[in-house]
Amino acid sequence: MAQSANKEVPQQVGVREFRGNMTGYLRQARLGESFLITSHGEVIAELRPPATHERARRVPGALRGKISVAPDFDTLPVDVLAVMEGDE
């Protein structure tokens, strides 16, 4: 599995080579490399990293004050409680 010398021009990789080393190519794509997958000399697919490398970061406390719990959240209805306790 050869490294792409120029990140501007994606390396061409045959389907068999890609299939045999898919994990390695996916790892390289994660690191920013791009590849053109070919079959009989024809480009059939492109493997590249996502357009944005940054994932949305979770911000602790971002939903503070936006979520509320109903006052009866932990109270079971009488009929459900009766079934659970075997008092049908």
N, C-alpha and C positions, 0 to 999 in steps of 0.2 A: 504494500500500500504506500504509494509515493505521496509526499507532501506537495502541495501546490506552491510553486515558486513565486507566483504573482497572485495576490488575492483579488486583483481586478479581473483576471481571466480565470473563470472556473475550470478546474481540471475535469477532463472527460474520463468517465469510468464505464466500462462495459457492465452489462447486467450481471453476468456471471461473477465478475470480480466484486461488484457491489454486494451481491447476495452472499458471497463467501466471507466478506469482511464488513458486513453491515454495521456491526457494533462500533468498529473503529471509525467508519465514515460518519456515523451519527455523533460520535464523540468529537470528531474534528469539526463538524458543523456547529456543535454547541460552542466550540472555541472560536467560531467566526469564519471557517472555511466554507466555500461553495463548490458544488460538483454538478456536472451534467451527466446524467445516466444515459448511456447509449445502447442501442440494439442494432446490430448490423450497420454501424456507422451513422445511424440516425438518432438524434437527441429525442428521447421519449419522456424525460422528467428532469427536474432540477431540484437538487437538495441544497438548501441554504439555511442559515440561521434565521430566526424570526426577525421581522422588521425592527422590533424594539427588543433590546437585550435585557432591559430592566423590567423586572416583574413588579407588579403593584405591591407596594410594601404595606403591611398591616400597621396601622397607627393605633397603639393602645389608647383607649378612651375616646376614640373618634365618634362612637355612637352614644356616649354618655348623655343622658337626658332624652334620648330619642326612642328608647325601648322601655316599656313598662310591663309589669306583671299584673295580671288581673287579681283583685283581692281574694277571690275564691280559687286561686290556682291549685292549692294543695288540699282542697276539700272535695271529697267524692259525693256525688248525688246519693241520696238515701237508698234508692232502688239498686244502684250499682254496688254499694257497700253491703247491702243485704245479700245479694247474690254471691259476692266474694266470701262472705262469712257463713254462707250456707243457710241463711234464714229465709229463703224464698218464701 
